[in-house]
């Protein structure tokens, strides 16, 4: 199982939100590059970089942060937040991301997302699904749809998507443990999927359970910044 540390960006700074609420924001570091280098020095190879300004604005904003980290580390970076147009996708790839992370557009504008899969290659995208009671949530979790998570995944697996991460809205940023049962169900239904857990990880035991049930990766954020998980804890999974 690959550990994928997360850096969330607002105003160029490394922050975390609780349950996607911009009013519940904590700034952890003014320099995201410092944080990224710490992860790289520890031997981690992936980075989940989220442009929260972009997510709110509906267009990529913090691509300079991506460019800096991509040019000054060897991390394999997935970048998301506000990617709505071909121009956004091009900016993200040109700024050094290995993968473009998409969420809302895959729910709201399937035709556009499918066209990107064909144009750039399905292996270049990381699909994120925010879930509330097994239904997809969009718009910074403010809006729950009627789309069942399993139907959503099936749709895009058929289009060639290979990597999907799933965040249970009720768990994210609360350090109360991941949505293990949901993840088990997804992995059982889609055994060939490169499935990445996201949200709620607080302890080494959480990571061990995720590894045990067959997750290919785990995105870890707040637990690192709140010192619940140390870098040496993460090293045992490298």
N, C-alpha and C positions, 0 to 999 in steps of 0.2 A: 504493500500500500504506500502510495506516494503522499508525503505531507506537503500541502500547498499553503504556505502562509499568505495571509491577506493583508493588503494595505489599501485602506479606503482614503480617498483624497477629497478634501474641501479646501478651497483657496490655496492649493499647493501644499497643504499640510496633511500629515498622517493623523486620521481621526477614527473613531468608532461611533456608530449610532446604536441605540438600543431599539430593537424591533422596527428598524427603518425610520425612526422618528428623528427628523432633523433638529427638533427641540431638545432631544436627549443626546447631545453631542459631547464627546470628550476628545480633546486634542492630546495626542501622545507624543508627537515629535514634529518639529517645524521642518525637518529635513527628511523626506521619504527615502532619499538615496542612502542616508546613514542606516536606516532600518533595513533596506534591501541588502546592503553590503553585509550587515550583521547576519542575515539569513544565508547569504552566499558563503561567508566565512565559516558558518557552521556545517556546510556541506549540503544544504538544501539546494534543489535545482530548479524548482518551479516558483512562480509568484502569481498571485491572483490580485490584479490591480483594478480598483474600482473608482471610476470618476463620478463621485456623488453630485458634483456641480452639473456635470453633463447629464446625469440621470434626471435631475430636476428640470434642466433647461431643454432637454430633448435634442441636444446636439453635443458632440464631443468638446470638452473645455480644457481638460488638464493633460493634453497630449504632450506638452513640454516635459512634464514629470516622467511620462513614459519614455520619451526620447532620452532623457538624462539617465534613467536607470538602465535602459536597454544598451546604451553606449558605454556605460561604465561598470556593467556586470555581465556575467555570462548566463544569467538566469533565463529560463524559458518562461516568458511572460504571457499570460492571457489578460486582455484589457477589455473592460466593458463600462457602460454608462452613457446613455444618450445616443447610441448608435442607431441611426434611423435611415440614413441615405448611403448611396455608393460612395459619396465624398467622405463621409465619416469612416467607412470601412477602409478606404484608401489611406486616409490620414493615420489610422491606427496601424496598419501594416507598414506604411512608410516610416512611422516613428519607432518601429522596432518590435512590435508585438509578434509573437509566434502564432497566437490564436486570438480571434475576435470573440468576445463573450457577448451573447445576445440573450434577451429575455422577452420583454414586452412585445417586440416586433414579431416574434415567432407566434405570438398569440393573436395579435391584432392585424397583422399584415402578412399572412402566410406566403402570398405570391412573391412579395419582395424578398423574403428570407430564402425561399426556395431558389429564386433567381441567383442569389449570392452563393448558395451551395453549388450551383452549377458553374457559376463564373469563376469562383476562387478555389473550389474544392471543399467537400464536406469535412475533410480532415482538418481544415483551417479554422473551424468554429467550435466553440465550447458553448453548449446550450444550457442556460440556467432556467430552472423552474422553481418559482416561489409557490408554496403550497399551503393552503389552509383547509383543514378537514378534507384532504385528498382532492381539492379543487384548486385550479391555478389562480393565483393572485397577481395583479399587475399594478403599474403606476405607483411604485414605491409602496406596494402592499395596501394601498388605500382602497383598491377595488378587487373584489373576488368575482371570478367568472363562474360559468357553469361547466367549464371544461374539466373533465376528469383527468387526473395526472397520467393515468395509464394510457388513455386514448391519445393524449398529447405526445407522450414518448413514442408510442407506436407510429404515429404520423411521421415523425422525423427520423426514426430509425429506418423506416422504409425509404427515406430520402438520402440515406447514407451517413447521417450524423453518428459519430462514434463516441463522443464524450458528452456526458450530461451531468450537471450537478443539481442537487435539489436541496432547497432550504425550506424547512418548516417554519413558517412565520411565527408561530407561537413559541418557538425555541430560540430564535436568533438573538444573540447579544445578551442572553439571560444566564448563561453558564449553568444551565440546569440539565445538561445531557442532551445528546442528539436524538432524532426521531427514528430510533432503531427499528421499530416494527414497520414503519412506512418503507424504510430502505430495504429491509428484508423482502418485503412484498415486491418491490420494484426489481430487485436483483433476481428473485425467483422467476418473475415474468420475462425478464430480459437478461438471460445469463451471459450473453456475449457483449453486452454493453460495458463500456469503460465508465463505471458509475462512481461519482464523487459525492461524498457526504459534505454537508455544509450547515453550520448553525448548531449552537448548543454545546460544542465540545469544551469540556472544562478540565478533564483529568487524563492521565495516561490510560486509566482503565477505559474511558470512553473510546480512545483511539484503538485499544486492544479489541474491544467489542466490535468496532467498525471493521477492523481487519478480519476478525473471525467470521463475520457474516458475509464477507466477500466484496467489500468496497475496494475499488481500485485506487481511490485517493480520498483525502480528507482535507477540506479547507479549514484552516484554524486562524482565528483572528484575536478576538478579545481576550481569550485565555492566556495568550502570549503577553499581551500588553498589560494585563492585570496580574502578571506573574503567577498565574495558576499553573502554567506549563513553562518549564525552562527550556532553553535551547538544548541542553543535554538530554532532557526528556525526549525531545523530538529526534535527536541523533540516533536513538535506539531503533527508529523506523527507517533509517537511511540504508 
